[in-house]
Amino acid sequence: MNKGITYHILTIVAIFTALGLGIFIGSMLNGEQLMVTQQNRLMQALGENLGVITRENEQLKKDIMQMNKDYDLKDNLVDYLFDDYADDKLKGYNVAVIITGGNMAWSDIQLLLQRAGANIVSVTSVRGLENIEAINAFYQMHLERDNLDANRAEEAAGDNAIPYIAQNIMHSILTGQYSEFIDQMENMRYIDADGDYAGLVDYVIMVGPNENGRKYIEWVDMPMLDVVKKADLPSLIIEQPQADYSAIDLYKKSGFSTIDHIDTIFGKIALLKIMSGTQGHFGLEASAAALIPDLTVADAKENEGKIGESVWRE
């Protein structure tokens, strides 16, 4: 009897155990199937999203290509209008160019001046004055100039001849006299000189900043600008784009206008307007007052009577 009960109990346990195992295995199989189904759904959604992204990317490429075409058309239009605007804008101007920085921007400036009809009288690149450290080096040049005697040089320059020499370089450029002084400075490799140094000058453009640093702006650029100011000639200072440093804060002290974005159409227009009479500091840097000047009738008349006539010439 006991054996029969035990048998039935074991049978019942076996049945429930088998049922439990079946349920467990079935749930495992159903879970795996559910996981596969969910993965398929996710892959399908991902594929649809990738398709949308691909189509948007293709459309974006087309939009960019169209924008580039539109920009090219606008650039061509701007160049066409600018050529017409610049034509003979500076006719009659006799310009002396002084370069104390590199030549990166000079080709663009030269092309603009020529396009506008200006006469580039001379281009002077001041390169090696940093090699003159004592007044004795200046004496050794044996210059024969009444206003360049040893006593005045020593009084003006003391132990540093550079500012005094810089002033006399500018004086020679503006007066059209003492061409032998320019020749001698070039022979000693203190400057590179190109042009007619006996020609009339009625406008000065300085291209900086000085490649030897801010100290040489005080020693070279500013003394030269002082001579221009004394001559009462209009002048413009151009700071080359991508220069190692900015010196607009120093150049502003000269009282002349400045440009720091000559490589843009805005800088070119600013040059033409400044040389036509307006004043100010224009460019992209924080030191600029505006991107481009507004030329008024009063501004245009400011330099009237100066262009074409040098106050230093007899």
NORDA-V462496 format. One record per residue. N is the residue number from 1. RES is the residue in one letter. PHI is phi in whole degrees, -180 to 180 (none if undefined). Layout:
BEGIN
n=(N;N)
res=(RES;RES)
phi=(PHI;PHI)
END
This chain:
BEGIN
n=(1;2;3;4;5;6;7;8;9;10;11;12;13;14;15;16;17;18;19;20;21;22;23;24;25;26;27;28;29;30;31;32;33;34;35;36;37;38;39;40;41;42;43;44;45;46;47;48;49;50;51;52;53;54;55;56;57;58;59;60;61;62;63;64;65;66;67;68;69;70;71;72;73;74;75;76;77;78;79;80;81;82;83;84;85;86;87;88;89;90;91;92;93;94;95;96;97;98;99;100;101;102;103;104;105;106;107;108;109;110;111;112;113;114;115;116;117;118;119;120;121;122;123;124;125;126;127;128;129;130;131;132;133;134;135;136;137;138;139;140;141;142;143;144;145;146;147;148;149;150;151;152;153;154;155;156;157;158;159;160;161;162;163;164;165;166;167;168;169;170;171;172;173;174;175;176;177;178;179;180;181;182;183;184;185;186;187;188;189;190;191;192;193;194;195;196;197;198;199;200;201;202;203;204;205;206;207;208;209;210;211;212;213;214;215;216;217;218;219;220;221;222;223;224;225;226;227;228;229;230;231;232;233;234;235;236;237;238;239;240;241;242;243;244;245;246;247;248;249;250;251;252;253;254;255;256;257;258;259;260;261;262;263;264;265;266;267;268;269;270;271;272;273;274;275;276;277;278;279;280;281;282;283;284;285;286;287;288;289;290;291;292;293;294;295;296;297;298;299;300;301;302;303;304;305;306;307;308;309;310;311;312;313;314)
res=(M;N;K;G;I;T;Y;H;I;L;T;I;V;A;I;F;T;A;L;G;L;G;I;F;I;G;S;M;L;N;G;E;Q;L;M;V;T;Q;Q;N;R;L;M;Q;A;L;G;E;N;L;G;V;I;T;R;E;N;E;Q;L;K;K;D;I;M;Q;M;N;K;D;Y;D;L;K;D;N;L;V;D;Y;L;F;D;D;Y;A;D;D;K;L;K;G;Y;N;V;A;V;I;I;T;G;G;N;M;A;W;S;D;I;Q;L;L;L;Q;R;A;G;A;N;I;V;S;V;T;S;V;R;G;L;E;N;I;E;A;I;N;A;F;Y;Q;M;H;L;E;R;D;N;L;D;A;N;R;A;E;E;A;A;G;D;N;A;I;P;Y;I;A;Q;N;I;M;H;S;I;L;T;G;Q;Y;S;E;F;I;D;Q;M;E;N;M;R;Y;I;D;A;D;G;D;Y;A;G;L;V;D;Y;V;I;M;V;G;P;N;E;N;G;R;K;Y;I;E;W;V;D;M;P;M;L;D;V;V;K;K;A;D;L;P;S;L;I;I;E;Q;P;Q;A;D;Y;S;A;I;D;L;Y;K;K;S;G;F;S;T;I;D;H;I;D;T;I;F;G;K;I;A;L;L;K;I;M;S;G;T;Q;G;H;F;G;L;E;A;S;A;A;A;L;I;P;D;L;T;V;A;D;A;K;E;N;E;G;K;I;G;E;S;V;W;R;E)
phi=(none;-64;-69;-68;-65;-60;-62;-64;-62;-63;-64;-62;-61;-63;-63;-65;-64;-63;-62;-62;-63;-64;-60;-62;-65;-63;-64;-63;-65;-65;-64;-64;-63;-62;-65;-62;-61;-65;-63;-63;-63;-63;-63;-64;-64;-64;-63;-65;-65;-63;-63;-63;-63;-62;-65;-66;-64;-63;-66;-64;-61;-64;-63;-65;-60;-68;-63;-63;-63;-63;-64;-61;-63;-67;-62;-63;-65;-62;-62;-64;-67;-67;-57;-68;-67;-80;-55;59;-63;-116;-63;95;-83;-110;-106;-105;-110;-116;-114;-110;-101;-78;-101;-57;-97;-65;-61;-66;-65;-60;-62;-65;-62;-66;-62;-85;88;-74;-97;-83;-71;-154;-128;-118;-101;-89;-117;-116;-65;-66;-83;-97;-108;-140;-65;-61;-64;-74;-60;-67;-77;52;-77;-109;-134;-61;-96;-130;-76;-63;-64;-66;-63;-68;-66;-78;-110;63;-85;-115;-84;-59;-60;-66;-65;-59;-63;-75;-62;-64;-59;-67;-65;-77;-81;76;-110;58;-62;-65;-67;-62;-60;-68;-63;-71;-61;-87;64;-86;-142;-112;-120;-145;129;-103;-85;-106;-85;-69;-125;-130;-152;-123;-119;-108;-113;-130;-78;-54;-69;-96;108;-63;-58;-80;-67;-68;-90;-118;-62;-66;-60;-66;-67;-62;-66;-62;-64;-64;-77;59;-104;-68;-149;-137;-113;-111;-96;-66;-63;61;-70;-67;-156;-111;-131;-57;-61;-77;-63;-60;-64;-72;89;-93;-73;-133;-136;-120;-133;-65;-80;-112;-64;-66;-66;-67;-64;-60;-60;-63;-71;-64;-69;-86;139;-75;-132;145;-123;-128;159;-105;-79;-63;-74;-79;-84;-161;-72;-150;-80;-101;-90;-103;-62;-64;-63;-63;-85;-62;-96;-61;98;-90;-69;89;-143;-91;-75;-94;-98;-93)
END
